[in-house]
Amino acid sequence: MKLKYQILAVFMAGGMATSSFGQGILAQNVLNTGNLPSASNGRAFVDGVLFDGTTFNLGVELSGGPNSGSLQPIAGANGAPGGLYKANTDPKGYTGDSPGHFALGNGVLNVPGLLPGASSATIHMNVWFDGSTAGGLFANYAAAAAGGGKVAIVEWVNAVSNPTGSPPTTPGAFDTMPSFNLVAVPEPSTFVLAGLGAAALMIFRRRN
């Protein structure tokens, strides 16, 4: 736990120092508070319980852009390849940080497609519960959703660094991110069985 916080301190300091090199974000919610999975407190929950970021990791497909119609993967020199953040692709070697919290990448992550002077961007995350090992439970979001994993999708508008401002603004952390609740997605066969059951019930009721 202490090691994670020490690494995070370096991560944050490095982010501030490099903020003038691009319009970007600090992909973390480590200062967000709240113990209920409401829409405003910006923390991660699993089945309504605060995510144990000390022990477990999240898998995240991180993208962003000027608006929701122009999203591209957020990676960059210190980011995970293709915007895919897992323990074994994140430069830090972990994604979960503390209760309800996560931190992605190592330093400022530039948001693609922003025009000079932009102060905000749309951020999108496909998220899944990825367990405690470096390899994780699933390769990506699609695999987690198809395999009955606990998943969530969250999108919001977040502040970004503005190097052209006077004075230049610092990178935006995920302080305006809504909270999200990771829940299991039923496998397709579950819906098929439910549909067959409903059809059989209707036939039975008509015959009676």
PyMOL commands that set and color helices and strands:
alter all, ss='L'
color gray80, all
select helices_A, chain A and resi 2-17+19-21+81-83+141-146+188-207
alter helices_A, ss='H'
color red, helices_A
select strands_A, chain A and resi 24-25+44-46+49-50+58-65+72-73+84-85+96-98+101-102+109-110+120-129+150-159+180-184
alter strands_A, ss='S'
color yellow, strands_A
deselect
rebuild
show_as cartoon
